């Protein structure tokens, strides 16, 4: 963890040094969240709804939902094995 001392401007504004902005992946106009916990202040990027960060979270949620839907269903491998077994059975009947 790296400590950086910042100075409040005349209107109470903080300027984040460029190395911090680059490391956090934010640029001018980006929104950040400030979280106060007692006498501590944590500043974190606030990702817009269209960002990759949220897209990844939405994909993870979709994967979880799909897994829940198909949980307990036969796997593709099981389906293919059953189809092959049925085809073999039909072939044996045909050949007699």
C-alpha positions in Angstrom: 0.0 0.0 0.0 1.4 3.4 -1.0 0.7 6.5 1.0 0.3 9.9 -0.8 -0.2 13.2 0.9 -2.7 15.4 -0.9 -3.5 19.1 -0.2 -7.0 20.5 -0.3 -7.5 23.4 -2.7 -9.3 26.6 -1.8 -12.7 25.2 -2.6 -12.1 21.9 -0.8 -11.1 20.0 -3.9 -8.4 17.3 -4.1 -6.3 16.7 -7.1 -5.2 13.1 -7.6 -1.7 12.8 -9.1 -1.5 11.3 -12.6 0.2 8.1 -11.4 -2.7 7.4 -9.1 -5.3 8.2 -11.8 -3.5 5.9 -14.3 -3.2 3.1 -11.7 -6.9 3.4 -11.0 -7.9 3.6 -14.6 -9.6 7.0 -14.3 -9.3 10.2 -16.2 -10.7 13.8 -16.0 -14.4 13.9 -15.4 -14.5 10.4 -13.9 -16.6 9.9 -10.8 -15.2 8.5 -7.6 -16.9 7.3 -4.4 -15.8 8.6 -1.0 -16.3 6.2 1.9 -15.9 7.6 5.4 -15.2 5.1 8.2 -14.5 7.0 11.4 -11.6 9.2 10.7 -10.6 7.3 7.5 -11.5 8.3 4.0 -11.3 5.8 1.1 -11.7 7.0 -2.5 -12.6 4.4 -5.1 -13.5 4.7 -8.8 -17.2 4.7 -9.5 -17.8 2.7 -12.7 -20.6 3.7 -15.0 -23.2 1.2 -16.0 -21.6 0.8 -19.4 -18.1 0.0 -18.2 -16.3 -3.3 -18.7 -16.2 -3.7 -14.9 -20.0 -3.9 -14.8 -20.2 -6.0 -17.9 -18.0 -8.6 -16.3 -20.2 -8.6 -13.2 -23.4 -9.0 -15.3 -21.8 -11.9 -17.2 -20.9 -13.6 -14.0 -24.5 -13.2 -12.8 -25.8 -14.5 -16.1 -23.5 -17.6 -15.9 -24.7 -18.2 -12.3 -28.4 -18.0 -13.4 -27.8 -20.3 -16.4 -26.0 -22.8 -14.2 -29.0 -22.7 -11.8 -31.4 -23.3 -14.7 -29.5 -26.4 -16.0 -28.5 -27.8 -12.6 -29.8 -31.4 -12.4 -30.2 -31.7 -16.2 -28.4 -34.3 -18.1 -25.1 -33.2 -19.6 -24.5 -33.1 -23.3 -22.1 -36.0 -22.9 -24.9 -38.1 -21.2 -27.3 -37.2 -23.9 -24.9 -38.2 -26.7 -24.1 -41.5 -24.9 -27.9 -42.2 -24.6 -28.4 -41.5 -28.3 -25.5 -43.7 -29.3 -26.8 -46.5 -27.1 -30.2 -46.2 -28.7 -28.7 -46.2 -32.2 -26.7 -49.3 -31.3 -29.9 -51.0 -30.0 -31.8 -50.2 -33.2 -29.0 -51.5 -35.3 -28.9 -54.8 -33.4 -32.7 -55.2 -33.9 -32.4 -54.5 -37.6 -29.6 -57.0 -38.1 -31.5 -59.4 -35.9 
